[in-house]
Amino acid sequence: MKPVIFDRQYNDRPLWVLFFILIGVAVIALFSAGSTLAYKHDSLLGPVAQQTLFLLAGVVVAYLVQYLPTWSIRLGGVLILALSVLCLYIMIIPGNPFSVELNGAVRWFNFFGIRFQPSELAKLGLIIVVSDMLTRRGTDEEKKKRFFWSLGLTVVTCLPIFMNNLSTALLLAFIVLLMWILSCQPPKYILSVIGTVLVVLLVGYSVIEFGYVRPHRSLGGPFKRAVTQVKRVDALIEEMKQPKGEFRLNDQNYQRSIAKVAVMRGGKTPFGVFPGNSQERDFLPLAYADYIFAIIVEETGVVGAFFLMLLYLSILGRACYVSSRYEDYAAMLMMMGLALMLTCQALVSMAVAVGLGPVTGQPLPLVSRGGTSAIVTALYFGIMMCVAREQNMLKARRDASVEDNLRHIPEIRLDEDTKKNTNNLPEIQL
């Protein structure tokens, strides 16, 4: 007899359907957007096959993770966070042999030939740990301490990410903020944190803008990427000031400009230029990564863009539905945090690709090319499926218990005299 814990009847089918649809979109989009990769590798199928292997590995990971108990995921989250934070701080040490710099940013950790992005693992680990921390029972004083512990843990995690990837640090901090709101933390604490962060960002922007960008000075040390980040914001502001119809192409706005051209070509008809007919993919250096949504819009138009947005929003909607029936508050918050991270990251990536925000380097979850991103996103799905599956099992047990109790209630039978007396009772009118 199959153990109940491995019974597939409790698996969450809607999440699996959404997961496989995203994988299908990823493979099709990479075929269209991977022309530069095909030219570089002298093979059309090579890059697609490599990414497909990562996606298949992600399916295996998600399938296995969904059968884990949630307590083991919480324990694993602590280990993942500790490992990723350790790697992040090692990467900011000058001259260390583990850091890999690409496009002027140090985001990759090389562990004896195995490359991965610790920031992707840090996002997963922090959400799991914070969800567990915020939902533990206790006195008001203990809850207050846990809030500030979660704040300190967020700062410690985001600080090394902030040095090389501002958008990821801000996105992760924003998700923690939403988790504070969902767990009903005191508003005065939340507003104080928001105000402090805004002041720090405003002061930091002013210092870099007037102290380094405008005087054309370079900044060294761990915050050397700050100049690039401020220049990207300045470029967006300058672009918004340009007269309508005026177009200036330069090295700083090249990718954004080509992505806009792709979006405009796709917007001529509701269905775009149809898959395989993209022209801008040959001119957009990161068409297969950060700007893959621009190619999707070019080839599938408004219909394809709306479908993909609806797909990510459906993930969040499914998480909300499962969480509304929660038996485990910590598991509910963990699932909502992961779903919010996936959806918000997708919306940010889409906004950047169509020119509604500064360049951030945020990939489109599961669709953009990347091994670490694909595996970690699959972990997100696996954990959400695990929570959904656990809720289905708990509901089935509760329903079975109620049915069993009803079965043991003795049947009440009335004799003929009692029935007659009951029928003769006067009618009560209100």
N, C-alpha and C positions, 0 to 999 in steps of 0.2 A: 504494500500500500504506500502511495506517495506521501511523504510528510507534508503537513499543511503549509509549512513555511515555504516550500518550493512549488506550491500549487499555483499554476499560471492563471487561474480564474480570478485571483485578486490583483493581477497586474493592471496598471492604469492604461487602457488602450488609447484614449485620446492623446495622452502625452507621447506614446510611441508613434502614433500617426503623425503628429506634428514634428517629431524628431526625424522620421524618415523623409517627410516632405522637405525639410530643411537640407537634409543630406542630398536629396535629388537636385534641389536648387543649386547647391554648392558645386556638384559635379558638372552640371550644365553650364553654370556661370564661369567656371574655370576653363572649360573648353573654349568659351568665347573670349575671355579676358586674358588668356595665357599665351598670347602670340609672342610677346617678348621673351617669355620663359622658353617657349618652343624654339625660338631663334637662338637663344643662349645655349640650350642643351642639344641643339640640332635634332630635336625629336618632338613631335606633337603629343605623343601619348605618354612620354616619360614623366613630365611634371604632373600630369593628370593622374597617372597611375600611382605616383608617390603619395599625392594627397588623398587619393581613394583608399590607400592602405591605412593612412592615419584615421580616416573616417570609419573604416571597418574595425580598426582597433578600438575606436571610440564606441562603436556599437557593442562590442564585447565587454568593454569596461562598464557601460551603462547597464547591460543585462545582468552582470554579476553584482554590481553595487546595489541594484534594486532589492536584492534578497538579504542585504545586511540589516541587522537591527539598528535603529537610530542611535542607540547609546554608543555603538562602535564607531559610527560616523562622527559623533561628537569627540570621541577620543582621537580618532584619526585627524580631525580638524586641528586639534592642538599640536599634533606632530607636524602636520603640513605647515602650519603657521610658523612654528619654531624653526623648521628647516628653511623655509623661504625667507624669513627675516634674517637669519644667519647669512644666507647667500647674498641678500641685498646689501648688507653692511660690509661683507667681504668685497663686493664689487666697487664700493666707493673708496677703497684703500688704494692709493696711487701705486702703480707698478705691480699689482697682483697678477698672477698668471691665469686667473680664471675668467676675467672679464673679456667680453668680445664687443668691440665698438663697430657699429654699423650706422652709416649716414649721420655721423657725429654724435650718436647717442649710445651709451653703454647700458643695454637692456638684456643682453644674453649672458648666461653663465655657462662656461665650458668645463664640464667635469669629465676629464679624460676622454674627450671626443664626443661626449653627449651634450648637446646644446639645448637649453631650455630657458624660458623667461620666468625668473622667480616672482615677478610681479603678478603673473597670472595665477600662480599657486597662492600667493599672499592674499589675493582677493577672495579666493575660495575659503582659505583657512580663517581669515578674519570674520567673514560672515558667519561661519559655523560657530566659532568661539564666542562672538558677541551675542548671537541668538541664545546660546546656552547661558551666558552670563546674565543677560537682562531678564530672563524668565524664571530664575530661581526664587523660591519663596523666602520670606524673611520679614524682619521688621523694617520700618521706614528708613531707619538709619543704615541698615544693611543694604537696602535697595539704593540708597544714595551713594554708598561706597562703590557698589557695582557699576553705577552709572559713570563715576569718575574713573574706575578701573577700565571700563570700555573706552572712555575718552583717551586715557593714557595709552592704551594698547593701539588705538587707531592712530595716534600721533607717532608712536614708535614705528608702526608699519608704513605709514604714508611718507614719513620724512625721507628715507632713502629713495623711494619711488619718485617723490617730488623733484629730486635733483636731476633726474633724467627723463621723466615722463609726467609732466604737470597734469595733463588731462586725466591720466589713470588715477593719480592721487586724489584729484578733486572728485572724480566719479566715485571712487571707493568711499571717500568721506561723505558724499551725498547719500549713498546707500545706507551707511551707518546712521545718518540723520533720519532717514525714512524709517529705519528699524526702531530708533528711539521713539518716533511718533507712534508707530504701530504698537509698541509695548507700553504706551502711556507714561512716558517719563515726564517729570515736572517741566512745564513749559518755560519757567524762568531759567532753568539750566540750559535748555535747548537754545533759547534766544540769546543767552550769554555767549554760548559757543559760536553761534552764527555771527554775532556782532564782532567777536574777536577775530574770527577767520577773515571776515570782510575787511577789517582794519589792517590786518597783516598783509593781505593781498594788495590792497590799495597802496600802502606804504612801500611794499616791495616793488610794485609796478612803477611807482614814482621814482624810486631810487635808481632802478635799472634804466628807465626811460631818460631821465635827465642827467644821470651820472655816467652812463655808458653808451646808450644807443645814439643819442643826439650828438655827443662829442666824438662819436665814432671810436670809442675805446673798447678794448677787449677785456673780458672778465675771465680770470682763471680760477682754479680750484674746483670744489665740488658743485658750485652753482654756475658753472660756465654756460650751461644750457639756458640760463635765465634770459640772456640777451636774445637768443633765437626765439624763445617763447614770446617775449615782448614784441619783437619785430613782426611776428605772425599776427598779433593783435593789431599792431599799427597798420599792417598791410590790409587787414579786413576793414578797419576804419577808413583808410584812404580809398579803398575800393568803393565803399558806400558813398563817399563824397564825389566820386566821378560822375559827370553828366551822363544821363541815360543814353545808351547807344555808343558811348566812347569805350574803346578797348585798348588796353596797354598790356602787352605781353613782355615779361622780363623773367630773369632767373628766379626771382623770389615768388612770383605768382604763376609760374609755368603750369604746375600740376593743377592748381585750382582753375586756371583758365581753360585748359584742355578738358577738364571734367565738366565745366559749364557748357562747352561746345557739345560734348556728348549728350548732356541733359537736354540741350536745346534741339538737337537732332531727334532725340527720342520723343520730344514733346510735340512734334509736328503732327503726329497721328496718335490716337489712343493706344495703339498697339506697337508703337515705335517702328524701327526699321526691320524687325523680326530677328530672332536669334541667328547668329553667324554672320550678320551683315554689318557689324560695328566697324567703323573706320578709326575712331579715336583710340581704340585699344592699342594700335601700333605706335601712338605718340605719347601715351600716358605711361610713365615708367612703372608706377605701382598700380596698374589697372587690375591686377589679380589680388591685391591686398587691400590697402586702405580705401581705394577708390573703386572697388568692384561694383558698388551700388550705382555709380555713374554709368558704367557699361550696361548694367541691368536695365536702367531707365532708357538708355539709348536703344536697346534692342527690343524691349517689351513695353515701353511707353508708360503712360499713367496707370494702365491696367496692371502691369507687372509690379510697379512701385507700390501701388495700393495693396496688391495681393501679399507682397513681402511684409509690408508694415502690419497688415492684418494677421499674418502668421505669427509675428513676434508678440503682438498684443493678445493673440489667442493663448499663447503660453502663459502670459500674466493672468489672463482670465481664468484659465484652468487652475492655476495655483490659487487664485482667490476662491474658486469654488471648493477645491479640496480643503483649503484652510478653514472655510466656513463650517466644516463638519469635524473640526479637529478634536482629538482626545488628548493630545500632547501639545501643550502651548509652545514649548521650545521647538518642537518639530515644525509647528505651523510657522513660527517666526523665521526659522531657518529656510523653509521652502519659499516664503515670501521674499526674503532677502536675495536668494539666488535668482528667482524669477524677475525681480526688479533690476538686478544687475544685468541680466541678459537683455531685457527689454530696453533699459536706459542706454546701455552701450550700443545697441543696435540703432536706436533713434539718434544718438550723437553721431555715429558713423554716417548715417544717412544724411543728416543735416550738413555735415562737413562736405560730403560728396556733391551735394547740390549747391554749395556756396553759402549756406546759412550760418556758418561758424568758422572760426579760425582752424587752421590745420592742426589736428590733434594726434594722428597716428593710431586712432582706435579702429581695430578690425571689426568687420561685420561678423558676429558670432556664428561659427560653424560654416560660414559661406566664404569668408576671406581665406586665402591660402596661409597655412601655418600649422605645424605639427603640435606645438605646445597648446595653442589656442583650441585646436580641434579636440584634443584629449581632455583638456580642462572643461570645455563646454559640454562634452559628453559626460563628464563627472557631474556637472550641474544637473543634467537631465537624469542621470542615474540616482542622484540623491533625492530629487523631486519625485521620481517614480517610487523610490523607497518609502518616502513619507506617505504618498498616496496609497501605496499598497498596504502599508501598516494601518492606515485609517480604514481601508476596505475590510481588512481582517478583523479589526476591533468592532466595526459595525456588524459584520456577520456574526461574531460571537455574541454581541449584545442582543441581536434579533433572535438568535437561537436560544439564548437564556430566557428571553421573554416568552417565546413560544413554549419552551419546556415548562416554565412556571404556570402558564395558562393550561397546559395539558394536565397538570396535577391538581387543579382546582376541582373539588368534588361537584358533581352535577346535582342541582337542587330539583327535586321532584315533589310536586304537590298532590295530595290525595284529593278525592272528589269533593269532600266536604269543604276543604280549604279553598278549592277552586270556586265553589258556589259562593262562599262567603266573600271571596275576593271580587267576584263579579257584582255582588250586591252593594259594594262600597259606594257611598255617594260621590258624585263627580265634584271635584274641587275646581272652582272658577276663581281666577285672579282678577 
